[in-house]
């Protein structure tokens, strides 16, 4: 079994979908599972639609119709007139409209997870129909029937025992089975999602459960670089990366691999390849059981929109450490992620990420027992395998608020 994953950029229009089909047609398709993301920026569009619904904005139906038309345009370029796929797509968009008419829940995270999965479902249905129309034998699988999670909407935790049992008893197409990344369902069969950009994680779940020979993630870049080419100049392709180093890079925010992806593969020593659908013959990057990285160069990671919060006791007593558990509990309850910590005798400094827009609620709760200072819109740079000379040059010209170094990793919080 081989697992292939294609991201939204590789599926953004009919031309790219045809390129993906060419890649697939040139491979040995026996025992292949293909996992797809939503087409192009569909997830962003669906997020906007959810926001409009909650704000009771009159533009809601127009935005749904625009997204519907975008998908119709793509299938116009892929299929003959009156193909069955038109009915499939129209039915799914009607389900979106019906949900908003009938929904009674005010819970943003629940609503989000009932709507956002339509992006992946639409993409996989369109691509499955297209493959079969050009004689690439493919079968559709709804991943929500296979991957089961808890009800932590927008960042659900997988039920490994039930998920593995579901996958192992499933009869997959002997050639290609086409399914969705990122989405799942809970025990009540409500949609859940496993975190933004988690389609890579879906691929590793299938690989682990099926003892796959490999996972290949197809992106719009030639592999994993020592920095994001969109944010840094003169980047270097990393040809080989160990599982451990890949986990570290993902943990610190390297966007090319989802943080949860590596560990299931590492447990069974399944290699992960990152390749470009634009340049499929290029070497790419291999993540496997190897030593460190090759070539051995510093790796740079940038996380933007960071929040720096300084917490101290109201009476400036030396007791902040006694309150750490209370602070961490509030952070967890508000789903606010910690990226860096620093403490002194009277204060605790945290660099935070507010994916769920709960920072105002958190600070209000903290102010009842602590003195709070907060700065927003900061940048967090992480440098792995740093060298003193190149690191000094990297820091030049930056306004550094906090600097931390541990072993071969240095982090800077900058304005």
Secondary structure in CASP SS format (residue, H / E / C, confidence):
PFRMAT SS
TARGET T0000
AUTHOR 0000-0000-0000
METHOD secondary structure of the structure
MODEL  1
X C 1.00
X E 1.00
X E 1.00
X E 1.00
X E 1.00
X E 1.00
X C 1.00
X H 1.00
X H 1.00
X H 1.00
X H 1.00
X C 1.00
X C 1.00
X H 1.00
X H 1.00
X H 1.00
X H 1.00
X H 1.00
X H 1.00
X H 1.00
X H 1.00
X H 1.00
X H 1.00
X H 1.00
X H 1.00
X C 1.00
X C 1.00
X C 1.00
X C 1.00
X C 1.00
X C 1.00
X E 1.00
X E 1.00
X E 1.00
X E 1.00
X E 1.00
X C 1.00
X C 1.00
X C 1.00
X C 1.00
X C 1.00
X H 1.00
X H 1.00
X H 1.00
X H 1.00
X H 1.00
X H 1.00
X H 1.00
X H 1.00
X H 1.00
X H 1.00
X H 1.00
X H 1.00
X H 1.00
X C 1.00
X C 1.00
X C 1.00
X C 1.00
X C 1.00
X H 1.00
X H 1.00
X H 1.00
X H 1.00
X H 1.00
X H 1.00
X H 1.00
X H 1.00
X H 1.00
X H 1.00
X H 1.00
X H 1.00
X H 1.00
X H 1.00
X H 1.00
X H 1.00
X H 1.00
X C 1.00
X C 1.00
X C 1.00
X C 1.00
X C 1.00
X C 1.00
X C 1.00
X H 1.00
X H 1.00
X H 1.00
X H 1.00
X H 1.00
X H 1.00
X H 1.00
X H 1.00
X H 1.00
X H 1.00
X H 1.00
X H 1.00
X H 1.00
X H 1.00
X H 1.00
X H 1.00
X H 1.00
X H 1.00
X H 1.00
X C 1.00
X C 1.00
X C 1.00
X C 1.00
X C 1.00
X H 1.00
X H 1.00
X H 1.00
X H 1.00
X H 1.00
X H 1.00
X H 1.00
X H 1.00
X C 1.00
X C 1.00
X H 1.00
X H 1.00
X H 1.00
X H 1.00
X H 1.00
X H 1.00
X H 1.00
X H 1.00
X H 1.00
X H 1.00
X H 1.00
X H 1.00
X H 1.00
X H 1.00
X H 1.00
X H 1.00
X C 1.00
X C 1.00
X C 1.00
X C 1.00
X E 1.00
X E 1.00
X E 1.00
X C 1.00
X C 1.00
X H 1.00
X H 1.00
X H 1.00
X C 1.00
X C 1.00
X E 1.00
X E 1.00
X C 1.00
X C 1.00
X C 1.00
X C 1.00
X C 1.00
X C 1.00
X C 1.00
X C 1.00
X E 1.00
X C 1.00
X H 1.00
X H 1.00
X H 1.00
X H 1.00
X H 1.00
X H 1.00
X H 1.00
X H 1.00
X H 1.00
X C 1.00
X C 1.00
X C 1.00
X C 1.00
X C 1.00
X C 1.00
X C 1.00
X E 1.00
X E 1.00
X E 1.00
X E 1.00
X E 1.00
X C 1.00
X C 1.00
X E 1.00
X E 1.00
X E 1.00
X C 1.00
X C 1.00
X C 1.00
X C 1.00
X C 1.00
X E 1.00
X E 1.00
X E 1.00
X C 1.00
X C 1.00
X C 1.00
X C 1.00
X C 1.00
X H 1.00
X H 1.00
X H 1.00
X H 1.00
X H 1.00
X H 1.00
X H 1.00
X H 1.00
X H 1.00
X H 1.00
X H 1.00
X H 1.00
X C 1.00
X C 1.00
X C 1.00
X E 1.00
X E 1.00
X E 1.00
X E 1.00
X E 1.00
X E 1.00
X C 1.00
X C 1.00
X C 1.00
X C 1.00
X E 1.00
X E 1.00
X C 1.00
X C 1.00
X C 1.00
X C 1.00
X C 1.00
X C 1.00
X C 1.00
X C 1.00
X C 1.00
X C 1.00
X C 1.00
X E 1.00
X E 1.00
X C 1.00
X E 1.00
X E 1.00
X E 1.00
X H 1.00
X H 1.00
X H 1.00
X H 1.00
X H 1.00
X H 1.00
X H 1.00
X H 1.00
X H 1.00
X C 1.00
X C 1.00
X C 1.00
X C 1.00
X C 1.00
X C 1.00
X C 1.00
X C 1.00
X C 1.00
X H 1.00
X H 1.00
X H 1.00
X H 1.00
X H 1.00
X H 1.00
X H 1.00
X C 1.00
X C 1.00
X C 1.00
X E 1.00
X E 1.00
X E 1.00
X E 1.00
X E 1.00
X E 1.00
X C 1.00
X C 1.00
X C 1.00
X C 1.00
X C 1.00
X C 1.00
X C 1.00
X C 1.00
X E 1.00
X E 1.00
X E 1.00
X E 1.00
X C 1.00
X C 1.00
X C 1.00
X C 1.00
X E 1.00
X E 1.00
X C 1.00
X C 1.00
X C 1.00
X C 1.00
X E 1.00
X E 1.00
X E 1.00
X E 1.00
X E 1.00
X E 1.00
X E 1.00
X E 1.00
X E 1.00
X E 1.00
X E 1.00
X E 1.00
X E 1.00
X E 1.00
X E 1.00
X C 1.00
X C 1.00
X C 1.00
X C 1.00
X C 1.00
X C 1.00
X H 1.00
X H 1.00
X H 1.00
X H 1.00
X H 1.00
X H 1.00
X H 1.00
X H 1.00
X H 1.00
X H 1.00
X H 1.00
X H 1.00
X H 1.00
X H 1.00
X C 1.00
X C 1.00
X C 1.00
X E 1.00
X E 1.00
X E 1.00
X E 1.00
X E 1.00
X E 1.00
X E 1.00
X C 1.00
X C 1.00
X C 1.00
X E 1.00
X E 1.00
X E 1.00
X E 1.00
X E 1.00
X E 1.00
X E 1.00
X C 1.00
X C 1.00
X C 1.00
X C 1.00
X C 1.00
X H 1.00
X H 1.00
X H 1.00
X H 1.00
X H 1.00
X H 1.00
X H 1.00
X H 1.00
X H 1.00
X C 1.00
X C 1.00
X E 1.00
X E 1.00
X E 1.00
X E 1.00
X E 1.00
X E 1.00
X E 1.00
X E 1.00
X E 1.00
X E 1.00
X E 1.00
X E 1.00
X E 1.00
X E 1.00
X E 1.00
X C 1.00
X C 1.00
X C 1.00
X H 1.00
X H 1.00
X H 1.00
X H 1.00
X H 1.00
X H 1.00
X H 1.00
X H 1.00
X C 1.00
X C 1.00
X C 1.00
X C 1.00
X E 1.00
X E 1.00
X E 1.00
X E 1.00
X E 1.00
X E 1.00
X E 1.00
X C 1.00
X C 1.00
X E 1.00
X E 1.00
X E 1.00
X E 1.00
X E 1.00
X E 1.00
X C 1.00
END
